[in-house]
Amino acid sequence: MRSPLAALSADDRALLRKRLRTPVLTFLALLALLAVNVTLGATLPFAEVWIVELLVVAVMVMLILLVSMEVIHEPPLIRLFSGLGFFWVAIMVGMTLTDYLAR
């Protein structure tokens, strides 16, 4: 039984490799950032480690927003509203955490 990729021509395989490059690299970058975040959370190398963890999470959100959701290819108005949507979700999560931690 032949593999489905064996039936593809060299040009098709090159096109497939080109189209899969960005999602695979994004996935690997997200995994690496997750590993950094987990390592920082588990070891707590310094007192203000939470600032670095929040920066890592912000980079992860930007990767998801720009690359996975393909907002980078959209007009500026759509980019603005998608960024505002993520900002609004961050405000809601922050308010929920404030209420939860204050009790």
C-alpha positions as CSV (number, residue, x, y, z in Angstrom):
1,M,0.0,0.0,0.0
2,R,1.4,3.3,-1.1
3,S,1.4,6.4,1.1
4,P,-0.8,9.3,-0.1
5,L,2.2,11.6,-0.3
6,A,3.9,9.2,-2.8
7,A,1.2,10.0,-5.4
8,L,2.0,13.7,-5.3
9,S,4.3,15.3,-7.7
10,A,7.5,17.1,-6.6
11,D,5.8,20.5,-7.2
12,D,2.8,19.4,-5.1
13,R,5.0,18.2,-2.3
14,A,6.9,21.5,-2.4
15,L,3.7,23.5,-2.2
16,L,2.4,21.3,0.7
17,R,5.7,21.8,2.5
18,K,5.5,25.6,1.9
19,R,1.9,25.8,3.2
20,L,2.6,23.7,6.3
21,R,5.7,25.5,7.3
22,T,4.1,28.4,9.1
23,P,1.5,26.4,11.1
24,V,4.1,23.9,12.2
25,L,6.6,26.6,13.2
26,T,3.9,28.4,15.1
27,F,2.9,25.2,16.9
28,L,6.6,24.6,17.8
29,A,7.0,28.2,19.0
30,L,3.9,27.9,21.2
31,L,5.2,24.6,22.7
32,A,8.5,26.2,23.4
33,L,6.9,29.2,25.1
34,L,4.7,26.9,27.1
35,A,7.7,25.0,28.2
36,V,9.4,28.3,29.3
37,N,6.2,29.3,31.2
38,V,5.9,26.0,33.0
39,T,9.6,26.0,33.8
40,L,9.4,29.5,35.2
41,G,6.3,28.6,37.2
42,A,7.9,25.4,38.6
43,T,11.3,26.8,39.6
44,L,10.4,30.4,40.6
45,P,14.0,31.7,40.0
46,F,13.2,35.2,41.4
47,A,10.3,37.1,43.1
48,E,8.9,39.0,40.1
49,V,8.8,35.9,37.8
50,W,5.1,36.6,37.2
51,I,6.0,39.6,35.1
52,V,8.1,37.4,32.8
53,E,5.3,34.8,32.7
54,L,2.8,37.5,31.6
55,L,5.1,38.6,28.9
56,V,5.4,35.1,27.6
57,V,1.6,34.7,27.6
58,A,1.3,38.0,25.7
59,V,3.7,36.7,23.1
60,M,1.7,33.5,22.9
61,V,-1.5,35.4,22.4
62,M,0.1,37.5,19.7
63,L,1.2,34.4,17.9
64,I,-2.3,32.9,18.0
65,L,-3.9,36.2,17.0
66,L,-1.6,37.1,14.1
67,V,-0.6,33.7,12.7
68,S,-3.2,31.1,13.6
69,M,-6.2,33.4,13.2
70,E,-4.5,35.0,10.1
71,V,-5.3,38.5,11.3
72,I,-2.0,39.7,9.8
73,H,-3.5,39.4,6.3
74,E,-6.6,41.4,7.1
75,P,-7.3,45.1,6.7
76,P,-6.3,47.4,9.5
77,L,-9.9,47.9,10.8
78,I,-10.3,44.1,11.3
79,R,-6.9,44.0,13.0
80,L,-8.0,46.8,15.3
81,F,-11.3,45.1,16.3
82,S,-9.7,41.7,16.8
83,G,-7.1,43.3,19.1
84,L,-9.8,45.1,21.0
85,G,-11.7,41.9,21.4
86,F,-8.7,40.2,22.9
87,F,-8.1,43.3,25.1
88,W,-11.8,43.1,26.3
89,V,-11.4,39.4,27.1
90,A,-8.3,40.2,29.1
91,I,-10.2,42.9,31.1
92,M,-13.0,40.4,31.8
93,V,-10.5,37.7,33.0
94,G,-8.7,40.3,35.1
95,M,-12.0,41.4,36.7
96,T,-13.0,37.8,37.4
97,L,-9.6,37.1,39.0
98,T,-9.8,40.2,41.1
99,D,-13.2,39.2,42.4
100,Y,-12.0,35.6,43.0
101,L,-8.8,36.6,44.7
102,A,-10.5,39.3,46.9
103,R,-12.8,36.7,48.5
